[in-house]
Amino acid sequence: MIYRFTSILHSITGNINLRFIVGIILLLLLPGSVFAIDIEEVVWGFNNQQTRNQCIPVSILLRNNTPEAFDEPLQLNRLQFDGSRVGAPLVRKVFLAPFTSQWVQFYPYISNSYQTDWSLNWGPGFLSGKKLTKAENNSNPNSDLSDVRSRIILSRSDGIIRKVGHFKQFPEELFPPSVTATDSLDEIIIGHVPRWDAARKVSFMDWLYQGGIVHLLTDDTTGENLIFTTSMVELNSPLEFFRIGEGLVIRHNLKLSQMTDNVLITAVNKIHEREAENILNHPPEVKQSITVNSQYNNNGYGDINYNLLHELTELTHPDHNWPLIYLMSLLYLFMIYPGCFLFHKRQKNSRYRNTLLFVLFTIVCFSTIFWSIGKRGYGEKTTMNSLLVATPLPGNYFDTTCWINSFVTDGGLYQFQTTAESSIFTTAQDMERVKGFIANGIDGKIQADIPAFTSRPFMFRAKVLFPKPECEIVDYQLNRDGNLEDLKLKFQPGLPTANSRIQILFREKLYLARQTKEKDGSTFKLNQGGVIPLATWRTKLHDNFGLSTSYPNRNQTKNISEVYNKLYETLVIKSLDLTSEEEVVQFQGHQSRFKLFYYCDIPDEFKLKTDVRGAQQGRILFVYDFALPEKQIAENNESSDQ
């Protein structure tokens, strides 16, 4: 008994020693890159929150703890509940010198989902990696998924996201080098002159030009106004408040500890009221917040980006010959049984070889027939359908958001690239793993596998070079209620006219406009009687989504224009960043500014460079924002009262 026990004990210890030795050998054989880097810190967005339905910057502080340089590509992957990867991985090349640290930034799309796990991978086959963690511990695991945009304090480069007073600090070195990654940023408090490179300065001014809000504090040491240089010199205006494009800059004489949400909101509202008073010869009426009845849905519209991509996918909905398919299906079932049984019964020698050959022949024949019938339902035509929203930036640039679907008849690995300075691509979905990769930034591109007779939807953000026309406000007329009665704009050169639709949004009302082509440009005037409240569009997103799928028996050429026209309202609501019926009903708009929506065919400058050999078609919504000239409007109001 003692001998048997001793033998068992030696056997167990021997196996343990063997496993230990084998483990050591495997570890020694692994490449050094597996243990090369550590993740020291992760910063989500601007205030360490994930903003739904947007591409946000994710800043990762990496450290190389080895005496060898790390020079390899990294992958950022979205994970499902079971740890499997979905979507297309974000890839970028990283170089880390021995025993050094470096910030690396990715721009993932945060979908409207409860699953927010990501992993950073590297090494052979990108099998090595670590799961990204949040910088904050929340009681609710999804409480950091926010629909509220960020208010931050721009701090010096200390690499730490911490809360000072009522707002979180954001290190200046992490500010994205392109405006396309700033969608989740609302307001910035600046108390020092940031030490930025040229790209980040331009990115910041582009963000401000599009409607950002900057709160400027005085210098901590001198108490004087901050002095900016190069492309940021416009911030040196001594005025109490001023605008740069659609953006607003406000000076404060308060200390950083005195800055609160109420202080910022009050300052912005007072300026809006003063701007409204400047264009009217009497104080504007104070409009109370609209009480939304229970009949209005205060739930969100969902992921609008995903819904738009789905609609573009359905534009290539097949027009199959279903009666023929059903007939061939019945014939196939008949050939299997009782056809196979009857064929076997007629065999005199009762051998199974001929019967098996009959079954195989039947399967091959009907597979070929179904394949031929099925592919011809798509018209055998490679097409790319797309929708764009473009807003002007300083210079001849436009900030664009594009939704695109590429349908191909020849399967393969396809590449899509913009002509823009910087771009951000995403598949905007968390259900399917995409074979390929996404490389964002300068010369950004997406490479994805598209099987034959299928489609690949995706979206991208890009800063595109495109001639921006000069606009002159020729004439306005406001009534005593502050509504537009007359308007005349002149663009030089003129805007494209193919499939155009024009509307003007002033406060909470939409005005239909018409374009008249002239020798050196085009003129826009209001259409009489073409006024509707924006609130009437509160159900447009629910009604429009699913439009293309409601015509299953119509081919592509019959419904494509109708779908594009119907999706115009969706793009307008998307451009206003409205996410629910309640927000649409409560929308009041700026009291002294208006927006021009111009919907037309996509110019060639906005089309993708791709190896997909097919036509690129779609519509683009240009969104221009203008301020009402103070003196001219005041004179018009005085003349109308006489």
QUIKA-V727633 format. One record per residue. N is the residue number from 1. RES is the residue in one letter. D_LAST is the distance of its C-alpha to the last C-alpha in whole Angstrom. Layout:
n=N res=RES d_last=D_LAST
n=N res=RES d_last=D_LAST
This chain:
n=1 res=M d_last=120
n=2 res=I d_last=119
n=3 res=Y d_last=119
n=4 res=R d_last=117
n=5 res=F d_last=114
n=6 res=T d_last=115
n=7 res=S d_last=114
n=8 res=I d_last=111
n=9 res=L d_last=110
n=10 res=H d_last=111
n=11 res=S d_last=109
n=12 res=I d_last=106
n=13 res=T d_last=106
n=14 res=G d_last=106
n=15 res=N d_last=103
n=16 res=I d_last=101
n=17 res=N d_last=102
n=18 res=L d_last=102
n=19 res=R d_last=98
n=20 res=F d_last=98
n=21 res=I d_last=99
n=22 res=V d_last=98
n=23 res=G d_last=94
n=24 res=I d_last=95
n=25 res=I d_last=96
n=26 res=L d_last=93
n=27 res=L d_last=90
n=28 res=L d_last=92
n=29 res=L d_last=92
n=30 res=L d_last=88
n=31 res=P d_last=86
n=32 res=G d_last=84
n=33 res=S d_last=81
n=34 res=V d_last=81
n=35 res=F d_last=81
n=36 res=A d_last=79
n=37 res=I d_last=76
n=38 res=D d_last=75
n=39 res=I d_last=71
n=40 res=E d_last=70
n=41 res=E d_last=67
n=42 res=V d_last=64
n=43 res=V d_last=60
n=44 res=W d_last=58
n=45 res=G d_last=55
n=46 res=F d_last=53
n=47 res=N d_last=54
n=48 res=N d_last=57
n=49 res=Q d_last=55
n=50 res=Q d_last=55
n=51 res=T d_last=52
n=52 res=R d_last=52
n=53 res=N d_last=51
n=54 res=Q d_last=51
n=55 res=C d_last=53
n=56 res=I d_last=54
n=57 res=P d_last=56
n=58 res=V d_last=59
n=59 res=S d_last=61
n=60 res=I d_last=65
n=61 res=L d_last=67
n=62 res=L d_last=70
n=63 res=R d_last=73
n=64 res=N d_last=76
n=65 res=N d_last=80
n=66 res=T d_last=82
n=67 res=P d_last=84
n=68 res=E d_last=83
n=69 res=A d_last=79
n=70 res=F d_last=77
n=71 res=D d_last=76
n=72 res=E d_last=75
n=73 res=P d_last=72
n=74 res=L d_last=70
n=75 res=Q d_last=69
n=76 res=L d_last=67
n=77 res=N d_last=67
n=78 res=R d_last=66
n=79 res=L d_last=68
n=80 res=Q d_last=69
n=81 res=F d_last=70
n=82 res=D d_last=74
n=83 res=G d_last=73
n=84 res=S d_last=73
n=85 res=R d_last=70
n=86 res=V d_last=67
n=87 res=G d_last=65
n=88 res=A d_last=65
n=89 res=P d_last=66
n=90 res=L d_last=64
n=91 res=V d_last=67
n=92 res=R d_last=66
n=93 res=K d_last=69
n=94 res=V d_last=70
n=95 res=F d_last=72
n=96 res=L d_last=74
n=97 res=A d_last=76
n=98 res=P d_last=79
n=99 res=F d_last=78
n=100 res=T d_last=74
n=101 res=S d_last=71
n=102 res=Q d_last=68
n=103 res=W d_last=65
n=104 res=V d_last=64
n=105 res=Q d_last=61
n=106 res=F d_last=61
n=107 res=Y d_last=57
n=108 res=P d_last=58
n=109 res=Y d_last=56
n=110 res=I d_last=56
n=111 res=S d_last=56
n=112 res=N d_last=55
n=113 res=S d_last=59
n=114 res=Y d_last=61
n=115 res=Q d_last=63
n=116 res=T d_last=63
n=117 res=D d_last=66
n=118 res=W d_last=66
n=119 res=S d_last=69
n=120 res=L d_last=70
n=121 res=N d_last=73
n=122 res=W d_last=75
n=123 res=G d_last=78
n=124 res=P d_last=80
n=125 res=G d_last=78
n=126 res=F d_last=76
n=127 res=L d_last=78
n=128 res=S d_last=78
n=129 res=G d_last=75
n=130 res=K d_last=74
n=131 res=K d_last=71
n=132 res=L d_last=68
n=133 res=T d_last=67
n=134 res=K d_last=64
n=135 res=A d_last=64
n=136 res=E d_last=63
n=137 res=N d_last=65
n=138 res=N d_last=63
n=139 res=S d_last=64
n=140 res=N d_last=63
n=141 res=P d_last=64
n=142 res=N d_last=60
n=143 res=S d_last=58
n=144 res=D d_last=57
n=145 res=L d_last=56
n=146 res=S d_last=52
n=147 res=D d_last=49
n=148 res=V d_last=47
n=149 res=R d_last=46
n=150 res=S d_last=48
n=151 res=R d_last=47
n=152 res=I d_last=49
n=153 res=I d_last=50
n=154 res=L d_last=51
n=155 res=S d_last=55
n=156 res=R d_last=57
n=157 res=S d_last=60
n=158 res=D d_last=62
n=159 res=G d_last=63
n=160 res=I d_last=62
n=161 res=I d_last=59
n=162 res=R d_last=59
n=163 res=K d_last=57
n=164 res=V d_last=56
n=165 res=G d_last=54
n=166 res=H d_last=51
n=167 res=F d_last=51
n=168 res=K d_last=54
n=169 res=Q d_last=55
n=170 res=F d_last=55
n=171 res=P d_last=57
n=172 res=E d_last=55
n=173 res=E d_last=58
n=174 res=L d_last=57
n=175 res=F d_last=54
n=176 res=P d_last=54
n=177 res=P d_last=54
n=178 res=S d_last=51
n=179 res=V d_last=48
n=180 res=T d_last=49
n=181 res=A d_last=51
n=182 res=T d_last=48
n=183 res=D d_last=47
n=184 res=S d_last=48
n=185 res=L d_last=46
n=186 res=D d_last=43
n=187 res=E d_last=43
n=188 res=I d_last=45
n=189 res=I d_last=46
n=190 res=I d_last=47
n=191 res=G d_last=49
n=192 res=H d_last=51
n=193 res=V d_last=51
n=194 res=P d_last=53
n=195 res=R d_last=56
n=196 res=W d_last=55
n=197 res=D d_last=56
n=198 res=A d_last=53
n=199 res=A d_last=53
n=200 res=R d_last=52
n=201 res=K d_last=49
n=202 res=V d_last=48
n=203 res=S d_last=48
n=204 res=F d_last=46
n=205 res=M d_last=44
n=206 res=D d_last=43
n=207 res=W d_last=43
n=208 res=L d_last=40
n=209 res=Y d_last=38
n=210 res=Q d_last=38
n=211 res=G d_last=37
n=212 res=G d_last=40
n=213 res=I d_last=39
n=214 res=V d_last=41
n=215 res=H d_last=42
n=216 res=L d_last=43
n=217 res=L d_last=45
n=218 res=T d_last=47
n=219 res=D d_last=50
n=220 res=D d_last=53
n=221 res=T d_last=55
n=222 res=T d_last=53
n=223 res=G d_last=50
n=224 res=E d_last=48
n=225 res=N d_last=45
n=226 res=L d_last=47
n=227 res=I d_last=48
n=228 res=F d_last=47
n=229 res=T d_last=49
n=230 res=T d_last=49
n=231 res=S d_last=46
n=232 res=M d_last=45
n=233 res=V d_last=44
n=234 res=E d_last=40
n=235 res=L d_last=41
n=236 res=N d_last=42
n=237 res=S d_last=38
n=238 res=P d_last=38
n=239 res=L d_last=35
n=240 res=E d_last=35
n=241 res=F d_last=34
n=242 res=F d_last=33
n=243 res=R d_last=33
n=244 res=I d_last=35
n=245 res=G d_last=34
n=246 res=E d_last=33
n=247 res=G d_last=36
n=248 res=L d_last=35
n=249 res=V d_last=37
n=250 res=I d_last=37
n=251 res=R d_last=39
n=252 res=H d_last=41
n=253 res=N d_last=43
n=254 res=L d_last=45
n=255 res=K d_last=49
n=256 res=L d_last=50
n=257 res=S d_last=52
n=258 res=Q d_last=48
n=259 res=M d_last=46
n=260 res=T d_last=46
n=261 res=D d_last=44
n=262 res=N d_last=42
n=263 res=V d_last=41
n=264 res=L d_last=40
n=265 res=I d_last=38
n=266 res=T d_last=36
n=267 res=A d_last=36
n=268 res=V d_last=34
n=269 res=N d_last=32
n=270 res=K d_last=30
n=271 res=I d_last=30
n=272 res=H d_last=28
n=273 res=E d_last=26
n=274 res=R d_last=25
n=275 res=E d_last=24
n=276 res=A d_last=22
n=277 res=E d_last=20
n=278 res=N d_last=19
n=279 res=I d_last=17
n=280 res=L d_last=15
n=281 res=N d_last=13
n=282 res=H d_last=15
n=283 res=P d_last=18
n=284 res=P d_last=20
n=285 res=E d_last=22
n=286 res=V d_last=25
n=287 res=K d_last=27
n=288 res=Q d_last=31
n=289 res=S d_last=33
n=290 res=I d_last=34
n=291 res=T d_last=37
n=292 res=V d_last=39
n=293 res=N d_last=41
n=294 res=S d_last=45
n=295 res=Q d_last=44
n=296 res=Y d_last=43
n=297 res=N d_last=46
n=298 res=N d_last=45
n=299 res=N d_last=48
n=300 res=G d_last=48
n=301 res=Y d_last=48
n=302 res=G d_last=51
n=303 res=D d_last=52
n=304 res=I d_last=49
n=305 res=N d_last=51
n=306 res=Y d_last=54
n=307 res=N d_last=52
n=308 res=L d_last=50
n=309 res=L d_last=54
n=310 res=H d_last=55
n=311 res=E d_last=53
n=312 res=L d_last=54
n=313 res=T d_last=57
n=314 res=E d_last=57
n=315 res=L d_last=56
n=316 res=T d_last=59
n=317 res=H d_last=61
n=318 res=P d_last=64
n=319 res=D d_last=64
n=320 res=H d_last=68
n=321 res=N d_last=70
n=322 res=W d_last=71
n=323 res=P d_last=73
n=324 res=L d_last=75
n=325 res=I d_last=75
n=326 res=Y d_last=76
n=327 res=L d_last=79
n=328 res=M d_last=81
n=329 res=S d_last=80
n=330 res=L d_last=83
n=331 res=L d_last=85
n=332 res=Y d_last=85
n=333 res=L d_last=86
n=334 res=F d_last=89
n=335 res=M d_last=90
n=336 res=I d_last=91
n=337 res=Y d_last=92
n=338 res=P d_last=94
n=339 res=G d_last=94
n=340 res=C d_last=96
n=341 res=F d_last=98
n=342 res=L d_last=99
n=343 res=F d_last=100
n=344 res=H d_last=102
n=345 res=K d_last=104
n=346 res=R d_last=105
n=347 res=Q d_last=106
n=348 res=K d_last=110
n=349 res=N d_last=111
n=350 res=S d_last=108
n=351 res=R d_last=107
n=352 res=Y d_last=104
n=353 res=R d_last=103
n=354 res=N d_last=102
n=355 res=T d_last=100
n=356 res=L d_last=98
n=357 res=L d_last=97
n=358 res=F d_last=96
n=359 res=V d_last=94
n=360 res=L d_last=93
n=361 res=F d_last=92
n=362 res=T d_last=90
n=363 res=I d_last=88
n=364 res=V d_last=87
n=365 res=C d_last=86
n=366 res=F d_last=84
n=367 res=S d_last=82
n=368 res=T d_last=82
n=369 res=I d_last=80
n=370 res=F d_last=78
n=371 res=W d_last=77
n=372 res=S d_last=76
n=373 res=I d_last=74
n=374 res=G d_last=72
n=375 res=K d_last=71
n=376 res=R d_last=70
n=377 res=G d_last=68
n=378 res=Y d_last=65
n=379 res=G d_last=65
n=380 res=E d_last=67
n=381 res=K d_last=64
n=382 res=T d_last=63
n=383 res=T d_last=59
n=384 res=M d_last=57
n=385 res=N d_last=54
n=386 res=S d_last=51
n=387 res=L d_last=48
n=388 res=L d_last=46
n=389 res=V d_last=43
n=390 res=A d_last=42
n=391 res=T d_last=39
n=392 res=P d_last=39
n=393 res=L d_last=40
n=394 res=P d_last=40
n=395 res=G d_last=42
n=396 res=N d_last=43
n=397 res=Y d_last=44
n=398 res=F d_last=43
n=399 res=D d_last=44
n=400 res=T d_last=46
n=401 res=T d_last=47
n=402 res=C d_last=49
n=403 res=W d_last=51
n=404 res=I d_last=54
n=405 res=N d_last=57
n=406 res=S d_last=60
n=407 res=F d_last=62
n=408 res=V d_last=65
n=409 res=T d_last=68
n=410 res=D d_last=71
n=411 res=G d_last=71
n=412 res=G d_last=71
n=413 res=L d_last=70
n=414 res=Y d_last=67
n=415 res=Q d_last=64
n=416 res=F d_last=61
n=417 res=Q d_last=59
n=418 res=T d_last=55
n=419 res=T d_last=55
n=420 res=A d_last=53
n=421 res=E d_last=53
n=422 res=S d_last=54
n=423 res=S d_last=54
n=424 res=I d_last=55
n=425 res=F d_last=57
n=426 res=T d_last=58
n=427 res=T d_last=59
n=428 res=A d_last=57
n=429 res=Q d_last=60
n=430 res=D d_last=62
n=431 res=M d_last=65
n=432 res=E d_last=67
n=433 res=R d_last=68
n=434 res=V d_last=67
n=435 res=K d_last=70
n=436 res=G d_last=69
n=437 res=F d_last=67
n=438 res=I d_last=63
n=439 res=A d_last=63
n=440 res=N d_last=59
n=441 res=G d_last=58
n=442 res=I d_last=58
n=443 res=D d_last=60
n=444 res=G d_last=59
n=445 res=K d_last=61
n=446 res=I d_last=62
n=447 res=Q d_last=65
n=448 res=A d_last=66
n=449 res=D d_last=69
n=450 res=I d_last=68
n=451 res=P d_last=70
n=452 res=A d_last=71
n=453 res=F d_last=68
n=454 res=T d_last=66
n=455 res=S d_last=63
n=456 res=R d_last=62
n=457 res=P d_last=58
n=458 res=F d_last=57
n=459 res=M d_last=54
n=460 res=F d_last=53
n=461 res=R d_last=50
n=462 res=A d_last=50
n=463 res=K d_last=48
n=464 res=V d_last=48
n=465 res=L d_last=47
n=466 res=F d_last=45
n=467 res=P d_last=42
n=468 res=K d_last=39
n=469 res=P d_last=36
n=470 res=E d_last=33
n=471 res=C d_last=30
n=472 res=E d_last=27
n=473 res=I d_last=23
n=474 res=V d_last=21
n=475 res=D d_last=18
n=476 res=Y d_last=17
n=477 res=Q d_last=14
n=478 res=L d_last=14
n=479 res=N d_last=13
n=480 res=R d_last=13
n=481 res=D d_last=16
n=482 res=G d_last=17
n=483 res=N d_last=18
n=484 res=L d_last=18
n=485 res=E d_last=16
n=486 res=D d_last=17
n=487 res=L d_last=20
n=488 res=K d_last=22
n=489 res=L d_last=25
n=490 res=K d_last=28
n=491 res=F d_last=31
n=492 res=Q d_last=34
n=493 res=P d_last=37
n=494 res=G d_last=36
n=495 res=L d_last=37
n=496 res=P d_last=40
n=497 res=T d_last=39
n=498 res=A d_last=42
n=499 res=N d_last=42
n=500 res=S d_last=38
n=501 res=R d_last=36
n=502 res=I d_last=32
n=503 res=Q d_last=30
n=504 res=I d_last=28
n=505 res=L d_last=28
n=506 res=F d_last=25
n=507 res=R d_last=26
n=508 res=E d_last=28
n=509 res=K d_last=27
n=510 res=L d_last=28
n=511 res=Y d_last=26
n=512 res=L d_last=28
n=513 res=A d_last=28
n=514 res=R d_last=29
n=515 res=Q d_last=31
n=516 res=T d_last=31
n=517 res=K d_last=34
n=518 res=E d_last=34
n=519 res=K d_last=36
n=520 res=D d_last=36
n=521 res=G d_last=34
n=522 res=S d_last=32
n=523 res=T d_last=28
n=524 res=F d_last=27
n=525 res=K d_last=24
n=526 res=L d_last=24
n=527 res=N d_last=25
n=528 res=Q d_last=23
n=529 res=G d_last=25
n=530 res=G d_last=27
n=531 res=V d_last=26
n=532 res=I d_last=29
n=533 res=P d_last=29
n=534 res=L d_last=32
n=535 res=A d_last=34
n=536 res=T d_last=35
n=537 res=W d_last=37
n=538 res=R d_last=39
n=539 res=T d_last=42
n=540 res=K d_last=42
n=541 res=L d_last=45
n=542 res=H d_last=47
n=543 res=D d_last=47
n=544 res=N d_last=47
n=545 res=F d_last=50
n=546 res=G d_last=53
n=547 res=L d_last=51
n=548 res=S d_last=53
n=549 res=T d_last=56
n=550 res=S d_last=55
n=551 res=Y d_last=56
n=552 res=P d_last=60
n=553 res=N d_last=61
n=554 res=R d_last=59
n=555 res=N d_last=59
n=556 res=Q d_last=57
n=557 res=T d_last=56
n=558 res=K d_last=54
n=559 res=N d_last=52
n=560 res=I d_last=52
n=561 res=S d_last=48
n=562 res=E d_last=47
n=563 res=V d_last=48
n=564 res=Y d_last=46
n=565 res=N d_last=43
n=566 res=K d_last=44
n=567 res=L d_last=44
n=568 res=Y d_last=41
n=569 res=E d_last=39
n=570 res=T d_last=42
n=571 res=L d_last=41
n=572 res=V d_last=38
n=573 res=I d_last=39
n=574 res=K d_last=42
n=575 res=S d_last=39
n=576 res=L d_last=37
n=577 res=D d_last=41
n=578 res=L d_last=40
n=579 res=T d_last=44
n=580 res=S d_last=43
n=581 res=E d_last=42
n=582 res=E d_last=40
n=583 res=E d_last=39
n=584 res=V d_last=37
n=585 res=V d_last=36
n=586 res=Q d_last=35
n=587 res=F d_last=33
n=588 res=Q d_last=30
n=589 res=G d_last=29
n=590 res=H d_last=28
n=591 res=Q d_last=24
n=592 res=S d_last=23
n=593 res=R d_last=26
n=594 res=F d_last=26
n=595 res=K d_last=29
n=596 res=L d_last=30
n=597 res=F d_last=33
n=598 res=Y d_last=35
n=599 res=Y d_last=39
n=600 res=C d_last=41
n=601 res=D d_last=45
n=602 res=I d_last=46
n=603 res=P d_last=47
n=604 res=D d_last=50
n=605 res=E d_last=50
n=606 res=F d_last=49
n=607 res=K d_last=52
n=608 res=L d_last=56
n=609 res=K d_last=59
n=610 res=T d_last=62
n=611 res=D d_last=65
n=612 res=V d_last=64
n=613 res=R d_last=64
n=614 res=G d_last=61
n=615 res=A d_last=58
n=616 res=Q d_last=55
n=617 res=Q d_last=52
n=618 res=G d_last=49
n=619 res=R d_last=45
n=620 res=I d_last=43
n=621 res=L d_last=40
n=622 res=F d_last=38
n=623 res=V d_last=36
n=624 res=Y d_last=33
n=625 res=D d_last=31
n=626 res=F d_last=28
n=627 res=A d_last=25
n=628 res=L d_last=22
n=629 res=P d_last=21
n=630 res=E d_last=19
n=631 res=K d_last=17
n=632 res=Q d_last=16
n=633 res=I d_last=15
n=634 res=A d_last=13
n=635 res=E d_last=11
n=636 res=N d_last=10
n=637 res=N d_last=9
n=638 res=E d_last=7
n=639 res=S d_last=5
n=640 res=S d_last=6
n=641 res=D d_last=4
n=642 res=Q d_last=0
